[in-house]
Amino acid sequence: MDSLRLLGVDIADLTMDEALGFLTERVEDRSRTDVLYYVNAHTLNCASDDPAYRDVLNGADVVFGDGTGVRWGVKMQGGRIKANLNGTDLTPAFLDATAGLGFRYYLLGASEDTIGRTAAFCQERFSGWDLAGFHHGFVFDGPIEPVLEDIAAAKPDMLLVGMGNPIQERWIHEHRDRLDVPLVAAVGGLFDHWAGNIDRAPSWVRDAGFEWLQILIQQPHKARRYLLGNPLYLFRVAREIGRR
């Protein structure tokens, strides 16, 4: 598998078709648990601030580059990434590509209201998969055993974890040995999109690399992440290049 390195994190460099093929192979293999993370500028900033979190990211079986920030960073290094493999596009594409094959999935994350609306959306939109179960993401307020037992009883082929980063990756890393699921994917704010909490930017905005601005307009509490975090990320990439 082709890969590249950005701020100390190894990122798989695949086309969309290659990524779909890889995920299909992983979900068909019940002999092991594979973990998928997505990284963007914010994630890579978090990894730069916290080496332990960077190790968590590199402990995944595959990491995909999500968004314009990754593309810019790779370009600054003189390279070119094959595709923007963000979870908001790749996850539904994968569910569609493997519809009708008898796979089951479980949703973990978001608030109780949001995950309920997400489940309703998924049952209608992705009827080719069996929704095995769902649970809100506020799993730190009580015992974790009932949640892990519910996931185990559901026997999903894929677990989607949407708690935001770095929380979701840390949670998966901590409980990976207890998750008898072929594919576990950290999907960030995907459930907010599926529940209708956030509108997706038009395709021309995404193609221009400004989807982050659409998110910022709808979620102004993320201003620091984008307005300060994006320049910091680019500075860090430039500094890393200068040290070589």
C-alpha positions in Angstrom: 0.0 0.0 0.0 1.4 3.4 -1.0 1.8 5.8 1.9 3.2 9.2 2.9 4.2 10.8 6.2 2.9 14.2 7.4 3.9 15.6 10.8 4.9 12.2 12.0 1.7 10.4 11.0 1.7 7.7 8.3 -1.1 8.2 5.8 -2.3 5.7 3.2 -2.2 7.1 -0.4 -5.0 5.4 -2.2 -7.6 6.3 -4.9 -11.2 6.1 -3.9 -11.6 2.8 -5.7 -8.5 1.4 -4.0 -9.9 2.5 -0.6 -13.2 0.9 -1.2 -11.6 -2.4 -2.2 -9.4 -2.3 0.9 -12.3 -1.7 3.2 -14.3 -4.5 1.6 -11.5 -6.9 2.1 -11.2 -5.9 5.7 -14.9 -6.2 6.6 -15.0 -9.6 5.0 -12.2 -10.9 7.2 -13.6 -11.8 10.7 -10.3 -13.2 11.9 -9.0 -9.8 13.1 -10.1 -6.3 14.0 -8.8 -3.5 11.7 -8.9 0.1 12.8 -9.4 3.1 10.4 -8.7 6.7 11.4 -9.0 9.9 9.3 -6.7 12.8 9.8 -7.1 16.4 8.9 -5.3 19.6 9.8 -6.9 19.7 13.3 -6.0 16.0 14.0 -2.4 16.5 12.9 -2.2 19.6 15.2 -3.4 17.5 18.1 -0.8 14.8 17.2 1.9 17.5 17.1 0.9 18.7 20.6 0.6 15.2 22.0 3.1 12.5 21.0 1.0 9.8 22.8 -1.9 10.7 20.5 0.4 10.5 17.5 1.3 7.0 18.5 -2.4 6.2 18.8 -3.0 7.3 15.2 0.0 5.4 14.0 -1.3 2.3 15.8 -4.2 2.1 13.3 -4.2 -0.4 10.5 -4.9 2.4 8.0 -5.1 6.2 8.2 -6.7 8.2 5.4 -6.1 11.9 4.6 -9.2 14.0 5.1 -9.6 17.4 3.6 -7.7 20.3 2.0 -5.2 20.6 4.8 -3.7 17.2 4.1 -3.6 18.0 0.4 -1.9 21.4 1.1 0.6 19.7 3.4 1.6 17.0 1.0 1.9 19.6 -1.8 4.2 21.7 0.4 6.4 18.6 0.7 6.5 18.4 -3.1 4.1 15.5 -3.4 0.5 14.9 -4.4 -2.1 12.8 -2.7 -4.3 10.6 -4.9 -7.6 11.4 -3.3 -9.4 13.2 -0.5 -10.5 10.2 1.5 -12.8 11.9 4.0 -15.2 9.9 6.0 -18.2 12.0 5.0 -17.8 10.8 1.4 -16.1 7.4 1.8 -18.4 5.9 4.4 -21.6 6.2 2.4 -19.7 5.2 -0.8 -18.6 2.1 1.0 -22.0 1.3 2.4 -23.5 1.7 -1.1 -20.7 -0.4 -2.8 -21.3 -3.3 -0.4 -25.1 -3.1 -0.1 -27.0 -6.4 -0.2 -24.0 -8.5 1.0 -25.5 -9.2 4.4 -23.2 -7.0 6.4 -24.2 -5.4 9.7 -23.0 -2.2 11.3 -23.2 -0.5 14.7 -23.3 3.3 15.4 -21.6 4.7 18.6 -21.4 8.4 19.3 -23.1 11.8 19.5 -26.0 12.7 21.8 -28.9 10.4 22.5 -31.2 12.5 20.3 -28.6 12.8 17.4 -27.7 9.1 17.3 -31.5 8.3 17.3 -32.0 10.5 14.2 -28.9 9.2 12.7 -30.1 5.6 13.0 -33.4 6.5 11.5 -31.7 8.1 8.5 -29.3 5.1 8.1 -32.1 2.6 8.1 -33.8 4.4 5.2 -30.6 5.5 3.3 -28.5 2.4 3.7 -31.1 -0.4 3.6 -28.6 -2.7 1.9 -26.9 -3.0 5.3 -28.5 -4.3 8.6 -28.3 -1.7 11.4 -27.3 -4.0 14.2 -27.5 -1.4 17.0 -26.6 2.1 18.2 -25.6 3.9 21.3 -24.9 7.5 22.3 -21.3 8.6 22.8 -21.6 9.8 26.4 -20.0 6.6 27.5 -17.7 8.2 30.0 -20.4 9.0 32.5 -21.1 5.4 33.5 -19.8 1.9 33.3 -18.4 0.9 29.9 -19.2 -2.8 30.2 -22.9 -2.6 29.1 -21.8 -0.7 25.9 -19.1 -3.2 25.0 -21.5 -6.1 25.8 -24.2 -4.6 23.5 -21.7 -4.2 20.7 -20.6 -7.8 21.1 -24.1 -9.1 21.2 -25.0 -7.2 18.0 -22.1 -8.9 16.1 -21.6 -6.1 13.7 -19.2 -6.3 10.7 -18.4 -2.6 11.1 -18.4 -0.2 14.0 -18.6 3.5 13.3 -17.4 5.6 16.2 -18.3 9.3 16.1 -17.1 11.1 19.3 -14.8 13.7 17.7 -11.1 13.6 17.9 -9.0 12.9 19.8 -11.6 11.3 22.1 -12.8 8.7 19.5 -9.3 7.5 18.6 -8.3 7.2 22.2 -11.5 5.2 23.0 -10.9 2.8 20.2 -7.3 2.4 21.1 -8.2 1.6 24.7 -10.9 -0.9 23.9 -9.7 -2.4 20.7 -8.9 -5.8 22.3 -12.6 -6.0 23.4 -14.1 -5.2 20.0 -14.7 -8.4 18.1 -15.5 -6.4 14.9 -13.8 -6.7 11.6 -13.6 -3.0 10.9 -13.7 -0.1 13.4 -13.8 3.4 11.9 -13.5 6.7 13.7 -15.9 9.0 11.8 -15.8 12.3 13.7 -18.8 14.5 13.0 -20.4 12.3 10.4 -23.4 11.6 12.6 -24.2 15.3 12.7 -24.4 15.3 9.0 -26.6 12.2 8.8 -28.9 13.5 11.6 -29.4 16.8 9.8 -27.6 19.0 12.4 -25.1 20.2 9.8 -25.7 20.9 6.1 -23.0 19.7 3.7 -21.3 22.3 1.7 -22.1 22.3 -2.1 -19.7 20.3 -4.2 -18.1 23.4 -5.7 -17.3 24.7 -2.2 -15.8 21.3 -1.3 -13.8 21.1 -4.6 -12.4 24.6 -3.9 -11.2 23.5 -0.5 -13.5 25.6 1.6 -15.7 23.1 3.2 -14.2 24.1 6.6 -15.7 27.6 6.1 -19.2 26.1 5.7 -18.6 24.1 8.9 -17.4 27.2 10.7 -20.5 29.2 9.7 -22.7 26.5 11.2 -20.5 25.8 14.2 -18.8 29.1 15.2 -17.5 27.5 18.4 -14.9 25.9 16.1 -13.4 29.3 15.2 -10.2 28.7 17.1 -9.7 25.3 15.4 -9.9 26.8 11.9 -8.8 30.4 12.1 -5.8 29.7 14.4 -5.3 26.0 13.8 -5.0 26.1 10.0 -2.2 28.6 9.9 -0.5 26.8 12.8 -0.7 23.5 10.9 0.8 25.1 7.7 3.6 26.6 9.8 4.3 23.2 11.4 4.5 21.6 7.9 6.9 24.3 6.7 9.0 24.0 9.8 9.3 20.2 9.4 10.3 20.7 5.7 13.0 23.2 6.8 14.5 20.7 9.3 15.1 18.1 6.6 
